[in-house]
Amino acid sequence: MSGFELIGRARCGLCDELHQALLAELARRGLTLAIAYTDVDSDPELARRFGWHVPVLRLGGAVLCAHRLDLGRLEIALAGQHWEPLELR
């Protein structure tokens, strides 16, 4: 499984909340997976694409969830089952 990437911004309460929820869920399952962090404002393309949607959690480069951690989608992804990436507009 490719790693998680959290796209967020500094001083974003929702970003912190999603990050903490993801860490707690991974710990509950006994998983220690790397979570890369990318500041959405560090790249104009990321800002254009995701600026209104942060936090965005990607897995293997595809959007798994945005705004809040979606435990159902996370469960499917961690089980290795097929999931459709979200299209954020």
Secondary structure as GFF3:
##gff-version 3
##sequence-region A 1 89
A	DSSP	beta_strand	4	8	.	.	.	ID=ss1
A	DSSP	alpha_helix	13	28	.	.	.	ID=ss2
A	DSSP	beta_strand	35	39	.	.	.	ID=ss3
A	DSSP	three_ten_helix	40	42	.	.	.	ID=ss4
A	DSSP	alpha_helix	44	50	.	.	.	ID=ss5
A	DSSP	beta_strand	56	59	.	.	.	ID=ss6
A	DSSP	beta_strand	62	66	.	.	.	ID=ss7
A	DSSP	alpha_helix	71	78	.	.	.	ID=ss8
###
